[in-house]
Every structure is written in C-alpha cells, then in structure tokens.
Amino acid sequence: MTTSNRPDHLGKTQTLERPRLRSRSDDVVVVECISKSYRARNLERQAMIENLLRRMLGMQGRSQQIRALNNVSFRVARGESLGIVGGNGAGKSTLLKIIAGIAAPSSGKVEVRARVATQLSLGSGFHPYLTGRENIFLQGTILGMTNHQVRALIPAIVEFAGIEDAVDRQLWTYSNGMTSRLGFAVAAHVQFELLLLDEALSAGDRAFRDRCTETLLKFRSSGATMIIVSHGSENLRLLCDRALWLERGEVRAIGPAVEIVDRYEEFVGGRTEFKNTRGVQSF
C-alpha cells in the first residue's frame, strides 16, 4: 500500500492509504478521465422569443451545457463486482450507458475487454412490435450467439421471467413488470463476461427479486464480473466487492462496498461530511 497526504474539508491533513495498481491485463473495464455533457435547449416560449431576437440581431442563441459526468476514472478487475451509488442525477445511468457502448463520452477513454450483457432500463434494447420470443433472439444475436444457442436458452428464459402465456405476444402488450422480468432473464441467461445492471433488482414482485439476487450470487461465486446500479443498499452490500459513489457527476469516493454504502447512507440521512477510512479513496 502507498500513502498520500491531502487536506480534508476542515483543512486538516489526512493520510489516505491507496491500493497498489493491478496489472492492466487483470482489468475488464478501464475508465480514464471520462466526462459527458449534453446540450439542453430551453423550449419555453419566453426563451424561444429571446433566441429568435438574438438571431435577428446576429447573435447566437443561448444554450446550456449539462455536465452529466466530470473526470470519472476507475477500473474493474476480472471477477470483481462493483456497485454504483448516488442520488438522482448523479450520473449513474449515464456511466453505465457509456460502458455498454450505448452512449459516447464527450472526453476521456473507456476500454471494455469482455462480452457485455446489459439490463439498463425498462425494455432497453427491446422492440415493442416484436414478440417476447423474437426479442430474445434479437438480444442473443446482438451478443454474437447463433440461433441454435438462443433457441436452447428460450425455455429457461421464459420460465425464469414467468411469461409462459405471453412469450408469443408483442412486447407492447406486456406490463412494465413483465418487460423488466424478461429483460433480466435474458441478461442472466445469455453468454456474457461482463454484466451491467441498472435498477434491475427492483423489477417484479418480492419472489422474483429474491430469485434475481440468488442468481447474481451464483454469478459472483462463479467469478463473473458485474457492475450494478441500485438504490437497494442491502443488495450492494451482499453482491459487491467495491462501490463507487457518484455525486453530481463526479467520483466522491471508491472503496469496499460495505464501507462506501454505509457512508453514502450516512451522508444522505444526515447530509454529513464524508470521513475517510482505511481502504477508501475520497476525491
């Protein structure tokens, strides 16, 4: 371990222990200094009139840059489970989309050295006018699986999702819960090396959530690599080795999952300052 000194929020110097860097060959995900900005347009009538007048005067219309992520860096080793915590708007889902290749960073670099399975949001990657069965084939094809491989998995996926009577109906006829269950079931059964989950553990009823947790525990024990976003703190304590705390698009801290989740909950509950502890990096 190496140490470094840095002032805390009161100006006092604290000694932080930093883990030795792993070999790059051990890392499945490498995120280096990524930032993501969106250009937001104010479509309110007053703003539209203002922008029209500005253009008539030869001036540029006003625009607003929303920075979802700012200079985020971390690595995930093969076989490691990383949880991501943070409030609404912290940038958690944006970060997962960039890792999945769905969105591109405005700056910085992301390397993913694995076949990825994702469940990022309700119905993400599904086509509403395809049946459940056809969507399973679609997802498998995207992951490079053959029709024969996907066909062999369909009974297990359908049984896990509990959609035996609906698998040949178009997806737009599904309830939100059915769509979420199908999404998790596909992600859990297709061939993958890295699993990305965004609030997937909140899908379905209690019995289904318990099955999801049991399945992810098996993945973890088998050495699978996972990155999980969840507001369910107990799930992150149970499933993750480390946790990353995002706040307003920046890394607040990264370290052991139990430690980070406890500190995050303490912060949210009492809006207290973060205290550095052994094995935790704060920024």
Protein Blocks (a to p, Z undefined) as FASTA:
>chain_A
ZZdddddfkopacdddddddddfklpmbdcehiacddddddfbfklmmmmmmmmmnopac
ddddddfbghiacdddehiacddeddehilmmmmmmmmnomaccfbdcddddbdddddfb
ghihiafkbcfklmmmmmmmmnopafklmmmmmmmmmmmnopmmmmmpcfklpcfklmmm
mmmmmmmmmccfbdcdehklmgcjfklmmmmmmmmmmmmmnopacddddfblklmmmmpm
bdcddeehiafbgcdfklmmmmmmmmmmnopacdddehiacZZ
